[in-house]
Amino acid sequence: SSAEWNAWKRQQITNWVRWTSLEAKLVRPNIWVTAATITYGVPPTAGDVAGYAQTRPYKDVLQDWPNWMQNGYIDLNVLMNYKRDLVPPQGDWYDGWNAFARSITRTDGLQPAVASGLAWYLNPPEVTAAQTERALNENIGWVGYSYRTPTLNVLNQRETTEAGLIKMGQA
């Protein structure tokens, strides 16, 4: 719970990200270094990089990914932006994290690449489609994640995935 200890640990993570990026680019200069980053809770306002220090990803997870983006340590930030639009205020959080990440520029003035990672398993298909469209309208990419199995019987290997999807009306 020590602020100094957490700052030291956060810096160690940033140092590792920087070292990994530099080493990878020494071996292969054109390689893209990517990170899947956390977007828990309320996002800072777009353009308010200092406000990021008040977020859960910064304080609880010790990720300083805006710094990584600004300094070119990562070339693509894939936000793990797993939000349920139908559970207020998560839809606003989804849009806020996208806008915040998109507002970050590198110290050399270039715009880092951002993609919003959607949790397909948390929303009905029409909501997933709407989140995809909103990400694209924010001029960022998107990635879909689906970790859910259709039924408990599929999870426990008592039926095939296809049978579970048919039961769920998804096949």
VOPAGU-2260 file (C-alpha; in pm, 1 decimal, decimal comma):
REM VOPAGU-2260
SITE   aa  ch    i         X         Y         Z
SITE  SER   A    0       0,0       0,0       0,0
SITE  SER   A    1     305,4     227,0      -1,3
SITE  ALA   A    2     290,7     492,1    -276,0
SITE  GLU   A    3     671,0     489,0    -301,3
SITE  TRP   A    4     681,9     109,8    -335,7
SITE  ASN   A    5     410,2     114,1    -603,5
SITE  ALA   A    6     590,7     391,9    -792,5
SITE  TRP   A    7     909,3     184,4    -786,2
SITE  LYS   A    8     727,2    -127,6    -909,0
SITE  ARG   A    9     547,8      71,7   -1180,9
SITE  GLN   A   10     884,1     208,4   -1297,0
SITE  GLN   A   11    1028,2    -143,8   -1308,1
SITE  ILE   A   12     742,1    -250,3   -1536,5
SITE  THR   A   13     801,8      51,9   -1759,6
SITE  ASN   A   14    1176,3     -21,9   -1763,9
SITE  TRP   A   15    1102,4    -379,6   -1870,8
SITE  VAL   A   16     865,8    -262,6   -2149,9
SITE  ARG   A   17    1131,2     -15,1   -2269,3
SITE  TRP   A   18    1411,8    -274,5   -2255,9
SITE  THR   A   19    1200,2    -534,3   -2438,0
SITE  SER   A   20    1113,2    -284,3   -2710,3
SITE  LEU   A   21    1472,0    -167,3   -2758,4
SITE  GLU   A   22    1608,8    -522,3   -2767,4
SITE  ALA   A   23    1343,9    -640,6   -3013,4
SITE  LYS   A   24    1411,1    -346,2   -3244,0
SITE  LEU   A   25    1785,8    -409,4   -3230,4
SITE  VAL   A   26    1725,3    -755,4   -3371,4
SITE  ARG   A   27    1449,2    -651,4   -3610,3
SITE  PRO   A   28    1419,1    -273,0   -3658,1
SITE  ASN   A   29    1079,3    -287,3   -3832,0
SITE  ILE   A   30     912,9    -507,4   -3571,2
SITE  TRP   A   31     599,3    -377,9   -3400,7
SITE  VAL   A   32     593,3    -403,0   -3023,6
SITE  THR   A   33     239,5    -437,3   -2894,0
SITE  ALA   A   34      75,4    -452,9   -2554,2
SITE  ALA   A   35    -269,0    -554,3   -2437,3
SITE  THR   A   36    -342,7    -294,7   -2170,6
SITE  ILE   A   37    -591,3    -260,0   -1887,2
SITE  THR   A   38    -887,0     -17,4   -1893,7
SITE  TYR   A   39   -1058,4     -74,7   -1558,1
SITE  GLY   A   40   -1315,1     173,1   -1434,9
SITE  VAL   A   41   -1360,5     539,0   -1515,4
SITE  PRO   A   42   -1127,2     672,0   -1787,1
SITE  PRO   A   43    -955,1    1008,7   -1776,5
SITE  THR   A   44   -1077,5    1277,8   -2011,5
SITE  ALA   A   45    -929,9    1261,7   -2361,2
SITE  GLY   A   46    -605,9    1456,9   -2363,8
SITE  ASP   A   47    -564,7    1451,3   -1984,0
SITE  VAL   A   48    -256,4    1230,8   -1957,6
SITE  ALA   A   49    -189,1    1359,2   -1604,4
SITE  GLY   A   50    -537,7    1241,7   -1505,8
SITE  TYR   A   51    -438,7     885,3   -1591,7
SITE  ALA   A   52    -250,2     871,7   -1259,6
SITE  GLN   A   53    -589,8     860,6   -1085,2
SITE  THR   A   54    -710,3     550,4   -1270,7
SITE  ARG   A   55    -721,3     187,9   -1159,7
SITE  PRO   A   56    -482,1      68,9   -1434,6
SITE  TYR   A   57    -219,8     311,2   -1304,1
SITE  LYS   A   58    -280,3     269,7    -929,9
SITE  ASP   A   59    -386,3     -95,6    -903,7
SITE  VAL   A   60    -226,1    -270,2   -1202,5
SITE  LEU   A   61      80,2     -41,9   -1217,8
SITE  GLN   A   62      57,2       4,0   -1594,1
SITE  ASP   A   63     174,8     338,7   -1727,8
SITE  TRP   A   64      75,2     267,2   -2084,9
SITE  PRO   A   65      28,6     633,1   -2189,3
SITE  ASN   A   66     399,6     676,6   -2109,9
SITE  TRP   A   67     478,6     367,3   -2317,5
SITE  MET   A   68     282,4     512,6   -2608,6
SITE  GLN   A   69     429,2     863,2   -2576,2
SITE  ASN   A   70     786,0     735,6   -2574,5
SITE  GLY   A   71     740,5     483,4   -2854,8
SITE  TYR   A   72     801,4     181,2   -2631,1
SITE  ILE   A   73     492,6      21,6   -2787,0
SITE  ASP   A   74     380,2      65,1   -3144,7
SITE  LEU   A   75      28,7     -69,5   -3096,1
SITE  ASN   A   76    -178,0     -44,7   -2780,3
SITE  VAL   A   77    -460,9    -299,8   -2774,7
SITE  LEU   A   78    -696,8    -182,4   -2502,6
SITE  MET   A   79    -859,7    -464,5   -2307,7
SITE  ASN   A   80   -1174,1    -254,2   -2314,5
SITE  TYR   A   81   -1416,8    -518,8   -2190,7
SITE  LYS   A   82   -1733,9    -324,4   -2115,5
SITE  ARG   A   83   -2105,1    -409,2   -2108,7
SITE  ASP   A   84   -2294,6    -132,5   -2287,7
SITE  LEU   A   85   -2618,5    -243,7   -2123,6
SITE  VAL   A   86   -2473,3    -187,1   -1772,3
SITE  PRO   A   87   -2448,6     187,5   -1709,1
SITE  PRO   A   88   -2199,6     358,1   -1709,2
SITE  GLN   A   89   -1984,9      95,8   -1884,9
SITE  GLY   A   90   -2082,7     210,0   -2235,5
SITE  ASP   A   91   -1953,6     557,0   -2151,5
SITE  TRP   A   92   -1636,2     405,1   -2007,2
SITE  TYR   A   93   -1583,0     209,1   -2329,8
SITE  ASP   A   94   -1604,8     526,0   -2537,9
SITE  GLY   A   95   -1398,9     725,8   -2287,8
SITE  TRP   A   96   -1106,7     481,7   -2287,2
SITE  ASN   A   97   -1105,7     476,5   -2668,3
SITE  ALA   A   98   -1103,0     856,8   -2686,1
SITE  PHE   A   99    -833,9     886,0   -2419,7
SITE  ALA   A  100    -600,6     635,4   -2589,3
SITE  ARG   A  101    -657,9     799,7   -2927,4
SITE  SER   A  102    -566,8    1140,4   -2784,1
SITE  ILE   A  103    -214,0    1033,7   -2688,9
SITE  THR   A  104      66,4    1144,9   -2917,2
SITE  ARG   A  105     428,9    1039,9   -2911,1
SITE  THR   A  106     704,1    1277,1   -2809,6
SITE  ASP   A  107     812,3    1284,9   -3176,3
SITE  GLY   A  108     462,8    1400,8   -3278,2
SITE  LEU   A  109     354,8    1074,5   -3438,8
SITE  GLN   A  110      23,6     911,7   -3355,0
SITE  PRO   A  111      63,7     565,4   -3199,8
SITE  ALA   A  112    -166,8     289,1   -3319,3
SITE  VAL   A  113    -457,5     191,8   -3094,6
SITE  ALA   A  114    -711,5     -88,6   -3115,2
SITE  SER   A  115   -1003,7    -142,0   -2882,3
SITE  GLY   A  116   -1033,0    -499,9   -2757,7
SITE  LEU   A  117   -1400,5    -594,8   -2731,3
SITE  ALA   A  118   -1536,2    -872,1   -2512,1
SITE  TRP   A  119   -1780,5   -1040,3   -2747,3
SITE  TYR   A  120   -1889,9   -1274,7   -2469,1
SITE  LEU   A  121   -2019,6    -985,9   -2253,1
SITE  ASN   A  122   -2263,5    -834,2   -2501,7
SITE  PRO   A  123   -2529,5    -944,2   -2749,5
SITE  PRO   A  124   -2416,5    -935,7   -3115,2
SITE  GLU   A  125   -2585,3    -602,0   -3189,8
SITE  VAL   A  126   -2398,9    -435,5   -2902,6
SITE  THR   A  127   -2069,5    -586,3   -3015,7
SITE  ALA   A  128   -2138,5    -450,3   -3364,9
SITE  ALA   A  129   -2217,6    -107,2   -3219,2
SITE  GLN   A  130   -1896,8    -105,9   -3011,8
SITE  THR   A  131   -1698,2    -204,2   -3321,7
SITE  GLU   A  132   -1853,2      80,4   -3517,2
SITE  ARG   A  133   -1782,4     329,8   -3238,1
SITE  ALA   A  134   -1416,7     223,1   -3224,8
SITE  LEU   A  135   -1383,8     264,6   -3600,6
SITE  ASN   A  136   -1554,8     606,2   -3580,4
SITE  GLU   A  137   -1291,4     703,6   -3320,4
SITE  ASN   A  138   -1036,0     615,3   -3592,6
SITE  ILE   A  139    -890,9     322,7   -3401,9
SITE  GLY   A  140    -886,7     -46,5   -3477,0
SITE  TRP   A  141   -1066,2    -321,8   -3293,0
SITE  VAL   A  142    -997,2    -675,2   -3176,8
SITE  GLY   A  143   -1260,8    -925,7   -3066,5
SITE  TYR   A  144   -1215,4   -1157,3   -2769,2
SITE  SER   A  145   -1447,0   -1443,7   -2683,9
SITE  TYR   A  146   -1341,1   -1664,4   -2395,1
SITE  ARG   A  147   -1683,5   -1799,6   -2315,0
SITE  THR   A  148   -1802,7   -2146,6   -2401,5
SITE  PRO   A  149   -2169,4   -2168,3   -2498,9
SITE  THR   A  150   -2275,8   -2404,4   -2217,5
SITE  LEU   A  151   -2146,5   -2561,5   -1901,0
SITE  ASN   A  152   -2164,9   -2901,7   -2074,0
SITE  VAL   A  153   -1920,9   -2778,8   -2340,5
SITE  LEU   A  154   -1689,9   -2648,6   -2069,2
SITE  ASN   A  155   -1703,9   -2984,9   -1891,3
SITE  GLN   A  156   -1656,6   -3171,2   -2222,8
SITE  ARG   A  157   -1998,3   -3341,0   -2200,8
SITE  GLU   A  158   -2104,4   -3204,8   -2539,5
SITE  THR   A  159   -1939,0   -3056,0   -2846,1
SITE  THR   A  160   -1908,4   -2682,1   -2902,0
SITE  GLU   A  161   -2139,0   -2717,9   -3202,5
SITE  ALA   A  162   -2409,7   -2884,2   -2987,8
SITE  GLY   A  163   -2376,1   -2609,8   -2726,7
SITE  LEU   A  164   -2406,2   -2338,0   -2989,4
SITE  ILE   A  165   -2720,0   -2501,4   -3129,3
SITE  LYS   A  166   -2873,7   -2506,9   -2778,8
SITE  MET   A  167   -2789,7   -2138,5   -2737,6
SITE  GLY   A  168   -2945,4   -2057,7   -3076,2
SITE  GLN   A  169   -2608,9   -1936,5   -3209,1
SITE  ALA   A  170   -2549,5   -2195,2   -3479,3
